[in-house]
Amino acid sequence: MTEEALLKLWNEKRVQLILAQIAPALVLIAIFVLAAQGTFVGASNASRYLAIAVAAVTGILAMVSQFAVIREANALVADLGKIQNSSEVAKKIAGSKSFLSLSAAIIVGLGLLIFALIVWSVLG
């Protein structure tokens, strides 16, 4: 692939990563609002567990999508690194492998933290 095609693909992957966060953000907003209003205090256990399950499934699917994008971006970074006489932008992106690994770790860490907070706020 050409440098231009790889850079275009890189931008597409960035957009995919951002879009993968929209649905979980909406679910988190809904759960936050319901918890802030005290809705879960009087809710049945089934309703509480459903809220937790929806949050978990939405988060897991989002993380799977994000990991797929990061895996593909790692391959793209490797391909960009092989291009001779590349632009400065391509060189910066080619040096992003450690950033992508850090992003993957942050996704897992924050995902677990948020899920723990959801369980606490719904069952609390």
N, C-alpha and C positions, 0 to 999 in steps of 0.2 A: 504494500500500500504506500501511497505517497504521504509526505508529511502533511499536506493539506487535508487529506482524507482522515488521517489519524487524529489531527487536531479537531476536526469536525466530530469524529466519533467520541473524543474525549469530552467535548461539550455536551454531546447527547447523553453520555454516561452521568455527567454532573446533573443534568436536568432529571434523569431517571432517579437519581439518588434523592433529590429534593422532592420529587413527586411521590416517592415511596413513603415519605414522612407525613403526607397530608391526611390520609385516613386515620392513622393512629393519633395524630394531633386532634382531630375532630372527636374521636372517641374519648381521649383524655379530657378535652374541654367539657364534654357532656358529663363524664363521671365527676369531674371537679365541681361543676355547677350543682349537680345532684347532691354531692357530699356536703358542699357549703350550705345548701338549703336544709340539710338534715334529713333528706329523703330516705337515706338508708337506715336511719334510726328506727323508724317504724315499719320498715320493709320486711317482707318474709325472708327467711333464709334462702329460699329458692331464687328470689329476685337478686339478693346479694351475690350468690354464687354465679348467677347468670351474668351479672355485671362484670365480675372478676373474670369469668370465662371469655366473654366478648373482648375484654381488654387484653387478655393473654393471647387469644387467637389472632387478634388484629396486630398486636406487637410482634408475635412470632412470624407472621406472614410478611410484615414490613421488614423485619431483620433478615429474613431469607432473601427478600428482593434486594436489600441493601448489600448483603454479602455477595450476591450474584453480580451486581454492578461493580463492586470492589474487585472481585476476581477477574472480571473482564478488563477493568481498568489496569490491573497489574500486568496483564498481557499486553495491553496497549502501551504502557510505560516501557516495557521491554522492547517492543517494536520501535518506539520512538528513539530509544537509546541506540539503536543500530543504524539510524540514518546518518549518513555523512553530510557534513556542512549544513547542519540543521539550524533553524532560527533560535534565538534566545528563548522564545516562548517554548519551543519544543524541547530545548535543553532543560528548562526549569521543570516542565511536566515530566520529562524522562527521569528526573531526580526525585520524583514524588513517591517512590516505593515505600519508604519508611513512613511517610505521611498516610498512605493508604492503610498500612498495617496499624498505625495508631488509630485511624478512623474506625477500623473494624473492632479494635479493643474497646474504644469509647462507646460504640454502638451497643456492645454486650454489657458493659459496665453500667451505663445509664439505663439501658433497658431493664436490667435486674433491679436497679434502684427504684425506678419509676413503678415497676410492678409491685415491689414491696410496699411502696407508699400507697398504691391503689388498694392492695389488700388491707392495709392498716386503716385507710379512710373508709372503706366500704364495711368492713367488719368491726372496726373500732368502736 
